[in-house]
Amino acid sequence: AIKLQKDNPDQETWRAQAILQATLTAAEVPLDVVRKAVTVMELALEVITFGNINAITDGSSGAALARAALTSAGWNVQVNCLSLKDDPACESLLAELHRLESRAAELEAQIHHQIRVRGHLEL
């Protein structure tokens, strides 16, 4: 989109819209990764809480990897929204990101608790 021509006002307007859409898409894709990572963490908590005790480290490893994916994808959302600070669509994406990050922190606390209590493992 950045390479589009900008020789006249119409082209400049079209180029600006294309850059906006490309940037929003670049932020939406990693936000979807964040959503999926939270789902993985929820499933991992179920494995850790209710699954076979021998699978507790498998569940906790999956949760840790999902948390890492969430963190890096969240950074991608934020960096893509930096250039669109006042755009309502980006503000909405960032608000959802913050909700998902809060949910991940809650899940992480529950996972750590289950690992200590049920698995008798120290972190």
C-alpha positions as CSV (number, residue, x, y, z in Angstrom):
1,A,0.0,0.0,0.0
2,I,2.9,2.4,0.7
3,K,4.1,2.0,-2.9
4,L,0.8,3.2,-4.3
5,Q,1.0,6.3,-6.4
6,K,0.2,9.7,-4.8
7,D,0.4,12.0,-7.8
8,N,-3.0,13.7,-7.2
9,P,-5.5,14.1,-4.3
10,D,-7.6,11.2,-5.3
11,Q,-4.6,8.9,-5.4
12,E,-3.4,10.2,-2.0
13,T,-6.8,9.6,-0.5
14,W,-7.0,6.0,-1.9
15,R,-3.4,5.3,-0.8
16,A,-4.1,6.6,2.7
17,Q,-7.2,4.3,2.9
18,A,-5.2,1.3,1.6
19,I,-2.5,1.9,4.2
20,L,-5.1,2.2,6.9
21,Q,-6.7,-1.1,5.9
22,A,-3.4,-2.9,5.6
23,T,-2.3,-1.7,9.0
24,L,-5.6,-2.7,10.6
25,T,-5.3,-6.2,9.0
26,A,-1.7,-6.4,10.2
27,A,-3.1,-5.8,13.7
28,E,-6.1,-8.1,13.4
29,V,-4.2,-11.2,12.4
30,P,-2.0,-11.3,15.6
31,L,-5.1,-10.4,17.7
32,D,-6.7,-13.6,16.4
33,V,-3.5,-15.4,17.7
34,V,-4.1,-13.8,21.1
35,R,-7.7,-15.1,21.1
36,K,-6.6,-18.6,20.2
37,A,-3.8,-18.5,22.8
38,V,-6.3,-17.7,25.5
39,T,-8.5,-20.6,24.4
40,V,-5.4,-22.9,24.6
41,M,-4.7,-21.6,28.1
42,E,-8.3,-22.4,29.1
43,L,-8.0,-25.9,27.8
44,A,-4.6,-26.4,29.5
45,L,-6.2,-25.3,32.8
46,E,-8.8,-28.1,32.3
47,V,-6.1,-30.7,31.7
48,I,-4.1,-29.5,34.7
49,T,-7.2,-29.4,37.0
50,F,-9.1,-32.5,35.9
51,G,-6.8,-34.6,33.8
52,N,-4.5,-37.4,34.6
53,I,-1.9,-36.2,37.2
54,N,0.8,-37.5,34.9
55,A,-0.3,-35.0,32.2
56,I,0.0,-32.0,34.5
57,T,3.3,-31.0,33.1
58,D,2.0,-31.4,29.6
59,G,-0.9,-29.1,30.3
60,S,1.4,-26.6,32.0
61,S,3.9,-26.6,29.2
62,G,1.1,-26.0,26.7
63,A,-0.1,-23.1,28.8
64,A,3.4,-21.6,29.0
65,L,3.8,-21.8,25.2
66,A,0.4,-20.3,24.7
67,R,1.3,-17.4,27.0
68,A,4.5,-16.8,25.1
69,A,2.5,-16.7,21.8
70,L,0.0,-14.4,23.4
71,T,2.7,-12.0,24.5
72,S,4.5,-11.8,21.2
73,A,1.3,-11.5,19.2
74,G,0.1,-8.8,21.6
75,W,3.3,-6.8,20.9
76,N,2.5,-7.1,17.2
77,V,-1.0,-5.7,17.7
78,Q,0.4,-2.8,19.7
79,V,3.2,-1.9,17.2
80,N,0.7,-2.0,14.3
81,C,-1.6,0.3,16.1
82,L,1.1,2.9,17.0
83,S,0.7,4.6,13.7
84,L,-3.1,4.7,14.1
85,K,-3.4,6.1,17.6
86,D,-6.7,7.9,17.1
87,D,-8.4,5.4,14.9
88,P,-11.5,4.0,16.6
89,A,-10.9,0.5,15.0
90,C,-7.5,0.3,16.5
91,E,-8.7,1.6,19.8
92,S,-11.2,-1.3,19.7
93,L,-8.5,-3.8,18.9
94,L,-6.3,-2.5,21.8
95,A,-9.3,-2.7,24.2
96,E,-9.9,-6.3,23.2
97,L,-6.2,-7.1,23.6
98,H,-6.2,-5.7,27.1
99,R,-9.3,-7.7,28.0
100,L,-7.6,-10.9,26.7
101,E,-4.3,-10.1,28.4
102,S,-6.3,-9.7,31.7
103,R,-8.0,-13.1,31.1
104,A,-4.6,-14.7,30.4
105,A,-3.2,-13.3,33.6
106,E,-6.2,-14.8,35.6
107,L,-5.7,-18.1,33.8
108,E,-2.0,-18.1,34.5
109,A,-2.6,-17.5,38.2
110,Q,-5.1,-20.4,38.3
111,I,-2.7,-22.6,36.4
112,H,0.2,-21.9,38.8
113,H,-2.1,-22.6,41.7
114,Q,-3.1,-25.9,40.3
115,I,0.5,-26.9,39.6
116,R,1.5,-26.1,43.2
117,V,-1.6,-27.7,44.9
118,R,-2.5,-30.6,42.6
119,G,0.9,-31.3,41.2
120,H,3.0,-30.5,44.2
121,L,5.4,-28.7,41.9
122,E,7.2,-25.5,42.7
123,L,7.6,-22.8,40.0
